[in-house]
């Protein structure tokens, strides 16, 4: 139905940056809403950032001003630019399409 493939996770020092990418492939529908979620160890999954087809963006309060969500012109790839990373940003990050379809997740670890 739809495939979501994330990339760009890794280990970074506090204050550093990472850029996550999520490529989507679907033959039957479009991802009108795309988002990034994360799950830290021992915590519930939470919405980090979301972007609609009309480019309305929503962010988790704790990442506002540090993270930016965007898409390519074809709107089949979504990015999450993460700057000024903190240890509390450590989590598995998941891409999401239409609040229904999930990628496999990519690990982000912020540690010195």
N, C-alpha and C positions, 0 to 999 in steps of 0.2 A: 504494500500500500504506500508507505512512505518510509524512507530511510533517512536517518539523521546521523551524520558522522562528525564527531567533534575532534578537534586537534588544538594544540597550542599550550596544553598544561605543562607543568613541570615544577622544579624547585627554584625559588627566588628568594633573595634576601629582603628583609623589611625595607620598605621604601622603593623597592624595585617595581618593574612593570612586566606584564604579560599580556598577550593578545590571544584570545580564544576565537576559534572559527568553527562554524557548524554549517556543513554543506547538506542541503536537503535534496531529495529526489522523489518526485511523485508524479504519477501519470494521470491521476484522476481528480486532483483538487489542488488548491493553493494553500500555502500557510499564510493566512490572513493576520494571524497574531503569532509572533515568535518571541521566545523568551529564554532566559538563562535562570536556572535554579541551582541551588547548592545544598548539600547535606554535609554538615560537619560531624565528626565522631560524637555520638551520644546526643545528637540534636535532631529536631525535625527538619525536613526539607523546607526550604524557604525560597520565595521568589526574589531574585536579585535584580533583574531588569527585564522589561518587556517592551516590545515595539509593535504597533499596529500597522496595518496596510496604509493608513493615512499619516504614518510617521509620528503618532503620539507615543511618547515614551514615559514609562513609569520606572522608578527606582526604589529599591530598599533604602530607607533613610540612612543607614550606616555606610552606604557606598556612594551617596550623592556627592558630586564634585570630584570623585575619584575614578568612577567607572563610567564608560560610555558604550551604549548599545547602538549598533548601526547595521544596515544591510547593504548588499551590493545593488546595482541598478536593476538586475533581473529579479531581485527579492527572493533568491533561492539560496543565499548564504547570509548568515547572521554572524556578527562579530561582537565580542565583548572586550573592549580595551580597558585594562585594569592598571591603574597607576597608584603610586603611593601605597603599595600593598602592605598589609599588616598581618601579624601572625593569626589574628582572629578571622582572616579571610581564608585560612586553610580549610579545604573541603573538596569533595567531589562535585564538579560542576556539570550540570546536565542541560542540554539544549532541548527545547520544547517547541512543538508546532501545534497551534490551535488549542493549546492547553490540554491536548489529548495524547500526542505522540512524543516519544522520548528517544533521545540518543543514549549511547552506552555509558556516557560520563567520562570526564577527564579529571585527573587529580591535579590540584593546585596546592602546593605546600610553600608556605612563607616562613622561613626560618633562617637564623644566622648560624 
